[in-house]
Amino acid sequence: MPPVKRGRDQEELPEEPEKKKPRLEFAEVDFGSYKGCGTKDGVAVGVLLSPPKLLQTCKAALDTKDWTKKGGQPIANVVKMTRPGTEEIMLAAPVSPDGCVALGSFLASLKAGGECALAGLNVPEELQNLLKSGQVLFVPGKRLGPHPHVLKAQKLHPSIPKPGPDAKFTFIELFAGIGGFHLACASTGGACVFASEINKKACETYVLNHGFYPDGDITEIEASEIPKHDLLTAGFPCQSFSVMGSQEGLADERGNLFWEIIRLIRYHRPRSILLENVPGLLLNQDGATFQLINQELNEAGYHTSYEIINASGWVPQNRQRLFIVGFLSLEEHKRFSFPEVPPPKLCVRDILQTDIDLTPYTLTDFQWEKIRTSNYYLKKPTGRVFDLDGIARTLRSKYRRGFQMCSQFVPQEGKNPRFLTPLETARLQGFPETFKIPEQEGTFYKQIGNSVCPLAVAEIVKKIIEAWNTN
């Protein structure tokens, strides 16, 4: 596929959004403005405040609708809060975006004198009664902060170092994974001032290599708690847009996280943004999803350009990714251009290890037989084994666990083919030789498959810096 390049030069943009003050602890939120479960104020968040004796009842009610927030604060040992106007201690149970929208609309209807049986909301009857009686409160917009395990881990490691005098710019990394954007920005003179990642194993690899433990769930972090920065980077979750995924777009729980980017850039107004996703984002919902994303970025004040870039110019892998770059300054936007992708210089043979025992990575007879009898293999037998003098197909997060579907293997003389080693996958992604691989190799295959190619990203960042500095 030839590279796709689009730019957008707007002479006029909406007026700069007024910087919002941090939410009050018990602020009211207009849930009718939410598109799906997201809005310019981010993903819908909120908590149920319950006396300890009613906590399990609330949990059971939330679970019947799948409204307990996944990956957020635990239902037990959660933050204790005081009921407004009293000294009564309440426990805060986080609610999923769908639940927040339903409960917020339900309470709004009650306040307006409507009946509780709102069409389509189907709030569990027991929870309706608790809310109507005032024994349990729903608090929309409440963010609980980092998960307890994040706070505990952060105490065991150094804090993020303050930018030194030699730092050319500051950046933050959302949905950080193991720090692919961090490597790219640091290599071009950037200093990281904040990182967020919800996956515990990825955070462990991140701190192993970057020295500090990222904050967790970004939806639970107030924008005011994040330092000012010049560049916001984010490889927001792509499963909702990938041809290998659900393709539900912004309606999906993961795709919905794009609204967190909007929330933060409207608050902080970084000089530039750099976002990454799969090329399928352009086609999702017949292009409507990307049109909405671009529109929201424009309305937040950013002039945007986008392009599909293949990392094959820097690593021996056919890895096409969509990059979106935005500038607050129209002049900087006009000066920006994406880097030219050089012809491939490396082949798969260049990244292979030869100095270790490769037996643990060799396919068993059972594994190899399952692959050879699969429909895909029968149609194209050569597609599952690397051409050592060519480049690899896209490395995926399920390279090791989901090997039957589309993983490629290294041919071995007189033996079954083998998996790439963890170090070889890191090399295939353009990670430095000094990058530390965790002891649990299985989790690393997933982490590295989800990462960006730092070498390709670094070239884009250099172009952003040029646009900033050119007079």
C-alpha positions in Angstrom: 0.0 0.0 0.0 1.5 3.4 -0.9 1.8 5.9 1.9 -1.3 8.0 2.5 -0.8 11.6 3.4 -3.4 14.1 4.3 -3.1 17.6 5.8 -5.5 20.2 6.9 -4.8 23.9 6.8 -7.5 25.9 8.5 -7.1 29.7 8.5 -9.7 29.9 11.3 -10.3 27.6 14.2 -12.8 27.8 17.1 -11.8 30.1 19.9 -9.4 28.7 22.4 -11.4 26.6 24.9 -11.5 28.1 28.3 -9.3 26.2 30.8 -11.6 24.3 33.1 -11.1 24.2 36.8 -10.7 20.8 38.4 -14.1 19.2 39.1 -15.7 19.8 42.5 -15.8 16.6 44.5 -19.6 16.3 44.0 -20.0 18.1 40.6 -23.0 17.7 38.4 -22.4 16.3 34.9 -24.7 16.5 31.9 -24.7 12.9 30.8 -27.0 13.7 27.9 -23.9 15.2 26.0 -22.0 12.0 26.0 -21.3 10.4 22.6 -21.4 6.7 23.5 -19.7 6.9 26.9 -17.3 9.7 26.0 -17.3 13.5 25.8 -14.9 16.4 25.7 -14.6 15.9 29.4 -13.3 12.4 28.9 -14.7 8.9 29.4 -17.8 8.9 31.7 -16.6 8.3 35.3 -18.3 8.2 38.6 -18.7 6.3 41.9 -21.4 4.9 44.0 -21.1 6.1 47.6 -22.3 3.4 50.0 -22.3 2.8 53.7 -20.1 -0.3 54.4 -23.1 -2.4 55.2 -24.6 -1.9 51.8 -21.4 -2.3 49.8 -22.0 -5.9 48.7 -25.6 -5.1 47.8 -24.4 -2.3 45.5 -21.7 -4.6 44.0 -24.2 -7.3 43.2 -26.5 -4.7 41.6 -23.7 -3.3 39.5 -22.5 -6.8 38.5 -26.0 -7.7 37.2 -25.5 -5.0 34.5 -21.8 -5.4 34.1 -21.4 -1.9 35.5 -18.5 -2.5 37.9 -15.6 -0.6 36.4 -12.9 -3.0 35.0 -9.3 -2.3 35.7 -10.1 0.6 38.0 -10.1 0.8 41.8 -11.1 -2.4 43.6 -14.5 -2.7 45.1 -12.9 -3.6 48.5 -10.4 -1.3 50.3 -11.5 1.6 48.2 -11.1 5.3 49.1 -13.2 6.3 52.1 -15.2 9.5 51.6 -17.5 11.5 53.8 -21.2 12.0 52.9 -21.8 15.7 52.1 -23.1 17.5 55.1 -22.4 14.7 57.5 -19.6 12.8 59.2 -20.8 9.4 57.9 -18.1 7.4 56.2 -19.0 6.0 52.8 -17.1 3.6 50.5 -16.6 4.6 46.9 -17.3 1.9 44.3 -16.2 2.9 40.7 -18.8 2.5 38.0 -18.2 1.7 34.3 -18.9 4.3 31.6 -22.1 2.6 30.6 -23.3 2.5 34.2 -22.3 6.2 34.7 -24.4 7.2 31.7 -27.4 5.1 32.8 -27.3 6.2 36.5 -26.7 9.8 35.6 -29.7 9.9 33.3 -31.8 8.0 35.8 -31.1 10.5 38.5 -31.6 13.4 36.1 -35.1 12.0 35.3 -35.9 11.7 39.0 -34.8 15.3 39.6 -37.1 16.5 36.8 -40.0 14.6 38.3 -39.9 11.7 35.8 -40.5 8.1 36.6 -37.6 5.8 37.4 -38.5 3.3 34.7 -36.6 5.2 31.9 -36.7 3.6 28.5 -33.8 1.4 27.9 -31.9 2.1 31.1 -33.2 -0.7 33.2 -31.5 0.3 36.4 -31.8 -2.6 38.8 -34.8 -2.1 41.1 -32.8 -2.6 44.3 -30.4 0.1 43.2 -33.2 2.4 42.3 -34.7 2.1 45.7 -31.3 2.8 47.4 -30.7 5.8 45.3 -34.3 7.2 45.8 -34.0 6.7 49.6 -30.6 8.5 49.7 -28.9 5.6 51.4 -26.6 5.3 48.4 -25.4 8.2 46.3 -24.1 8.3 42.7 -21.3 10.9 42.3 -20.7 11.6 38.6 -17.3 12.9 37.5 -15.4 11.6 40.6 -11.9 10.3 39.8 -10.4 8.2 42.5 -6.7 8.6 41.6 -4.1 5.9 41.1 -4.9 2.3 42.0 -3.6 1.2 45.4 -1.1 -1.2 43.8 0.2 1.7 41.7 0.8 3.8 44.8 2.5 0.9 46.5 4.8 0.3 43.5 5.6 4.0 43.1 6.9 4.1 46.7 9.4 1.4 45.8 10.9 3.3 42.9 12.3 6.7 42.2 9.9 9.5 41.1 10.0 10.9 37.6 13.1 13.0 37.5 12.7 16.7 36.8 13.7 17.9 33.3 17.3 18.9 33.3 18.7 22.1 31.7 19.6 20.2 28.5 16.1 19.0 27.8 14.8 20.3 24.5 11.2 19.7 25.4 8.9 17.9 27.8 6.4 15.1 26.9 3.8 12.8 28.5 3.1 9.3 27.4 -0.5 8.0 27.6 -1.3 4.3 27.2 2.4 3.9 27.5 2.9 0.2 27.3 6.6 -0.5 27.8 7.6 3.0 26.6 8.1 3.0 22.9 7.2 6.7 22.7 9.5 7.3 25.7 12.5 5.8 23.9 11.8 7.9 20.7 11.3 11.2 22.5 14.2 10.7 24.9 16.5 9.9 22.0 15.6 13.3 20.5 16.2 15.3 23.7 12.8 15.1 25.4 12.2 14.7 29.1 9.2 12.7 30.3 7.1 14.3 33.0 4.2 11.8 33.2 3.3 8.4 32.0 0.1 6.3 32.3 -0.4 2.6 31.7 -3.1 0.4 33.2 -1.5 -3.0 32.6 0.5 -4.1 35.6 3.0 -6.3 33.7 3.7 -3.6 31.2 4.3 -1.2 34.1 6.9 -3.6 35.5 8.7 -3.6 32.2 8.4 0.2 32.0 10.0 0.8 35.4 12.7 -1.8 34.6 13.8 0.3 31.7 12.8 3.9 32.4 13.3 4.0 36.2 9.9 5.1 37.4 6.5 3.4 37.7 3.7 4.9 35.5 0.4 6.1 36.9 -2.4 3.6 36.2 -5.8 4.1 34.8 -5.8 7.5 33.1 -9.6 7.9 33.5 -9.0 8.1 37.3 -6.4 10.9 37.1 -7.4 14.5 37.3 -6.0 16.7 34.5 -4.7 19.1 37.2 -2.5 16.3 38.6 -0.6 16.0 35.3 2.4 18.4 34.8 2.5 20.9 31.9 4.2 19.5 28.8 5.1 20.5 25.2 4.2 17.2 23.5 1.4 14.7 24.3 2.0 11.2 22.9 -0.5 8.4 22.8 -0.8 5.1 21.0 -4.5 4.8 22.1 -5.9 1.3 22.1 -6.3 0.0 18.6 -8.3 -3.2 19.0 -11.5 -1.4 18.2 -10.2 -0.2 14.8 -8.0 -3.2 13.7 -9.1 -5.6 11.0 -8.1 -8.3 13.5 -10.3 -6.8 16.2 -13.9 -5.9 16.9 -14.0 -2.8 14.7 -16.6 -1.2 17.0 -14.7 2.1 16.9 -15.4 4.7 19.6 -18.4 2.7 20.8 -16.0 0.1 22.2 -14.8 0.3 25.7 -11.1 0.6 24.5 -11.7 2.9 21.5 -13.7 5.1 23.9 -10.4 6.1 25.6 -9.7 8.5 22.8 -11.9 11.0 24.8 -9.3 11.0 27.5 -6.9 12.5 25.0 -9.5 15.2 24.3 -10.0 15.9 28.0 -6.3 16.4 28.6 -5.4 18.5 25.5 -8.3 20.8 26.2 -7.0 21.3 29.8 -3.3 21.5 29.2 -3.0 22.8 25.6 0.3 21.2 24.8 2.2 22.7 21.9 1.9 19.5 19.8 0.3 16.1 19.9 1.5 12.8 18.4 -1.0 10.0 18.2 -0.6 6.5 16.7 -3.1 3.8 15.7 -3.7 1.1 13.1 -4.5 2.1 9.5 -7.9 0.6 9.9 -8.9 3.6 11.9 -9.3 5.5 8.6 -11.9 3.0 7.3 -13.8 2.3 10.5 -17.5 3.0 10.2 -16.9 4.0 6.5 -14.5 6.8 7.7 -17.0 8.4 10.1 -14.9 7.5 13.2 -11.8 9.2 11.9 -13.8 12.2 10.7 -15.1 12.6 14.3 -11.6 12.1 15.8 -10.2 14.8 13.4 -13.1 17.1 14.1 -12.7 16.8 17.9 -8.9 17.5 17.6 -9.7 20.6 15.4 -12.3 21.9 17.9 -9.8 21.5 20.7 -7.6 23.9 18.8 -5.2 21.7 16.8 -4.3 21.8 13.2 -3.8 18.2 12.1 -2.0 16.1 9.6 -1.9 12.4 9.2 0.0 9.7 7.3 0.4 6.0 7.2 4.1 5.2 7.8 5.8 1.9 7.3 8.6 1.1 9.8 10.3 -1.1 7.2 12.6 1.8 6.4 14.2 1.3 9.9 13.5 -2.3 10.8 13.1 -5.5 8.8 9.3 -5.6 9.4 6.3 -4.6 7.3 4.6 -2.5 10.0 2.3 0.2 8.7 0.8 2.5 11.3 -1.3 5.7 11.2 0.2 8.7 12.8 -1.7 11.9 13.6 0.3 15.1 14.4 -1.4 18.3 15.7 -0.1 21.8 16.3 -1.7 24.7 18.2 0.2 27.1 15.9 -1.0 27.2 12.3 2.5 28.4 11.2 4.1 25.4 12.8 1.6 23.1 11.2 2.4 24.5 7.8 6.1 24.0 8.4 5.6 20.4 9.4 6.0 17.4 7.1 6.3 13.7 7.8 9.6 12.1 7.3 10.4 10.2 4.1 10.6 6.5 4.6 14.0 5.2 3.4 14.2 1.9 1.4 14.6 -1.2 3.6 18.2 -1.7 4.7 17.9 -4.7 7.0 16.6 -8.2 6.6 15.3 -10.8 9.1 18.7 -12.5 9.1 20.3 -9.3 10.6 18.3 -9.5 13.8 18.7 -13.3 14.6 20.6 -14.6 17.6 23.2 -17.3 17.1 24.9 -17.4 20.4 22.3 -19.0 22.6 20.5 -22.4 22.9 17.5 -22.0 20.7 15.9 -25.4 21.7 13.3 -23.7 24.0 12.0 -21.7 21.0 11.7 -24.6 18.6 8.2 -25.7 17.7 7.2 -29.1 19.0 6.0 -31.8 16.5 2.5 -31.2 17.7 2.6 -27.5 17.2 4.2 -27.7 13.8 1.6 -30.3 12.7 -1.3 -28.1 13.8 0.1 -25.2 11.7 0.8 -27.4 8.6 -2.8 -28.7 8.6 -4.3 -25.3 8.9 -6.2 -23.8 6.0 -3.9 -20.8 5.8 -0.8 -22.9 5.6 -2.3 -25.2 2.9 -3.1 -22.1 0.8 0.3 -20.5 1.2 2.9 -22.9 2.8 5.8 -20.3 2.5 3.9 -17.6 4.4 4.5 -19.1 7.9 8.3 -19.3 7.6 10.5 -16.2 7.4 12.4 -15.4 4.2 15.6 -14.6 6.1 16.8 -12.3 3.3 13.5 -10.4 3.3 11.4 -8.6 5.9 8.9 -9.9 8.3 5.1 -9.5 8.4 3.7 -7.3 11.1 4.6 -8.5 14.6 1.4 -8.9 16.6 0.8 -9.1 20.4 -0.4 -12.7 20.0 2.8 -13.8 18.3 3.6 -16.5 20.9 0.2 -17.3 22.4 -1.8 -17.1 19.2 0.9 -18.7 17.0 -1.5 -21.0 15.1 -3.2 -18.0 13.3 -0.6 -15.9 11.6 2.8 -16.0 13.4 5.9 -16.5 11.3 8.8 -18.8 12.3 12.6 -19.0 11.8 13.6 -22.0 9.6 16.1 -24.4 11.0 18.2 -26.9 9.1 17.1 -30.5 10.0 14.7 -29.2 12.7 11.2 -27.8 13.1 11.0 -24.0 12.7 11.3 -21.9 15.8 9.8 -18.8 17.4 11.7 -15.6 17.5 13.4 -15.1 20.8 12.3 -12.1 23.0 15.5 -10.2 22.0 14.8 -10.8 18.4 11.3 -9.4 18.6 12.7 -6.3 20.4 15.2 -5.9 17.5 12.4 -6.4 15.0 10.6 -3.5 16.6 13.7 -1.3 16.7 14.3 -1.3 20.5 17.9 -0.8 21.6 20.1 -3.7 22.6 20.2 -2.2 26.1 16.5 -2.7 26.6 15.9 -5.0 29.6 13.5 -8.0 29.0 11.5 -9.2 32.0 12.0 -12.8 33.2 8.5 -13.8 32.2 9.2 -14.0 28.5 5.6 -14.8 27.6 4.3 -11.4 28.7 7.0 -9.6 26.8 5.9 -11.1 23.5 2.5 -9.4 24.0 4.1 -6.1 25.2 6.5 -5.8 22.3 3.8 -6.7 19.8 1.7 -3.8 21.1 4.5 -1.3 21.0 5.4 1.4 18.5 8.7 1.3 16.6 10.8 3.9 18.4 13.1 4.5 15.4 10.2 5.5 13.2 8.6 7.6 15.9 11.9 9.4 16.6 12.0 10.6 13.0 8.5 12.1 13.3 9.5 13.8 16.6 12.5 15.3 14.8 10.2 16.8 12.2 8.0 18.2 15.0 11.0 19.8 16.6 12.0 21.3 13.3 8.6 22.8 12.9 8.9 24.4 16.3 12.3 25.8 15.8 12.2 27.0 12.1 11.9 30.8 11.9 
